[in-house]
Amino acid sequence: MKKLIVLAVIALFGTSVQAQGLDLGIKAGVNFANITDASEFSGRTGFVAGVFLGGKFNDNIGIQGELLYSQQGAEFELGEFNLDYVNVPIILKYFVSQGLNIQLGPQFGVIVNDDTQTVIGEVINDIATKDFDVSAVVGLGYDLPLGLRVDGRYQFGLSDVPESGEGKNSVVTLSIGYSFL
């Protein structure tokens, strides 16, 4: 699966993009995350940070790949799901007007920290989680002057988080970025 992600990124960025439309930069923000399909969970607030590389094919359509460290998960009465991922969203951007864009695409995540446990009395039980996550991303962005970028996205999981049972990632992300080009 990792080879498939690498090939997809190479294929997407191997196509020709206009030099004036190339974006390379950094971004950071806040995540408001939860696990769906479980009513007893409450949200976890975390951060997201990483780099992006993108380009425009024409005035209206562009593509952007990102490499992000993302804190996600949820909390519940008897424990917590503290999940940290390295996410790779591949976002198609449709520019509605000058700077304003609609974002849509898949996201692939690899878990790098799964501090998941329940506490019942004095017994601590680890909860097994899947190592890989697939999500879909929708959002809005605005490219401001001087290279600044702001995004608001919703990420909804397509794969279950726990090894046994149901529950998908659900994350709202607000971020700001800076493009060096």
Secondary structure by P-SEA (a helix, b strand, c coil): caaaaaaaaaaaaccccccccccccccccccbbbbcccccbbbbbbccccccccccccccccccccccbbbbbccccccccbbbbbcccbbbbbbcccccbbbbbbbbbbbcccccccccccbbbbbbbbccccccccbbbbbbccbbbbbbbbbbbcccccccbbbbbbbbbbbcccccc
